[in-house]
């Protein structure tokens, strides 16, 4: 993996120390280096007091502080970029190579255009984490509220449900249950 997926050099030492304190609190109960447990605990931490919204605006970093770190500390609702960048920063602070991916969580086929069309309301950001062998998709964003638009992956790309690894604000494709198969569970495969 590229070592840039561990980079946090844009943070001041004060911000890095604050981030490391938060990530250390997350890892305290894990007991050893386990990327799956870290992923799950970090997502639980990010989603505990936060909901998906398109309304929240991150303030510019106050006093030169990192605005995503401020969002983590403030426990504000946010959209997929906030959840994804926060997950990436926390994972990198603990030495897990992580990258943010931006794309679309679904598309509709247009008979007129004879192609799939992804609209801006299904734009989405998620993460990928290197597990030692391969990049694994991670979905840190909570599901969008019913009847919402905006990157919620609700354009026919998959079923309903929450997934720690998947895409589209808890949406995924496929059936089955369990920690590593498609469908429900902490790491169901899905469209991002």
Secondary structure in CASP SS format (residue, H / E / C, confidence):
PFRMAT SS
TARGET T0000
AUTHOR 0000-0000-0000
METHOD secondary structure of the structure
MODEL  1
X C 1.00
X C 1.00
X H 1.00
X H 1.00
X H 1.00
X H 1.00
X C 1.00
X C 1.00
X C 1.00
X C 1.00
X C 1.00
X C 1.00
X H 1.00
X H 1.00
X H 1.00
X H 1.00
X H 1.00
X H 1.00
X H 1.00
X H 1.00
X H 1.00
X H 1.00
X H 1.00
X H 1.00
X H 1.00
X H 1.00
X H 1.00
X C 1.00
X C 1.00
X C 1.00
X C 1.00
X C 1.00
X C 1.00
X C 1.00
X H 1.00
X H 1.00
X H 1.00
X H 1.00
X H 1.00
X H 1.00
X H 1.00
X H 1.00
X H 1.00
X H 1.00
X H 1.00
X H 1.00
X H 1.00
X H 1.00
X C 1.00
X C 1.00
X C 1.00
X E 1.00
X C 1.00
X C 1.00
X C 1.00
X C 1.00
X C 1.00
X C 1.00
X C 1.00
X C 1.00
X C 1.00
X H 1.00
X H 1.00
X H 1.00
X C 1.00
X C 1.00
X H 1.00
X H 1.00
X H 1.00
X H 1.00
X H 1.00
X H 1.00
X H 1.00
X H 1.00
X C 1.00
X C 1.00
X C 1.00
X E 1.00
X C 1.00
X H 1.00
X H 1.00
X H 1.00
X H 1.00
X H 1.00
X H 1.00
X H 1.00
X H 1.00
X H 1.00
X H 1.00
X H 1.00
X H 1.00
X H 1.00
X H 1.00
X C 1.00
X C 1.00
X C 1.00
X C 1.00
X E 1.00
X E 1.00
X E 1.00
X E 1.00
X E 1.00
X E 1.00
X E 1.00
X C 1.00
X C 1.00
X C 1.00
X E 1.00
X E 1.00
X E 1.00
X C 1.00
X C 1.00
X C 1.00
X C 1.00
X E 1.00
X E 1.00
X E 1.00
X C 1.00
X C 1.00
X H 1.00
X H 1.00
X H 1.00
X E 1.00
X E 1.00
X E 1.00
X E 1.00
X E 1.00
X E 1.00
X E 1.00
X E 1.00
X C 1.00
X C 1.00
X C 1.00
X C 1.00
X E 1.00
X E 1.00
X E 1.00
X E 1.00
X C 1.00
X C 1.00
X C 1.00
X C 1.00
X C 1.00
X C 1.00
X C 1.00
X C 1.00
X C 1.00
X C 1.00
X C 1.00
X C 1.00
X C 1.00
X C 1.00
X C 1.00
X C 1.00
X C 1.00
X C 1.00
X C 1.00
X C 1.00
X E 1.00
X C 1.00
X C 1.00
X C 1.00
X E 1.00
X C 1.00
X C 1.00
X C 1.00
X E 1.00
X C 1.00
X C 1.00
X C 1.00
X E 1.00
X E 1.00
X C 1.00
X C 1.00
X C 1.00
X C 1.00
X E 1.00
X C 1.00
X C 1.00
X C 1.00
X C 1.00
X C 1.00
X C 1.00
X E 1.00
X E 1.00
X C 1.00
X C 1.00
X C 1.00
X C 1.00
X C 1.00
X C 1.00
X C 1.00
END
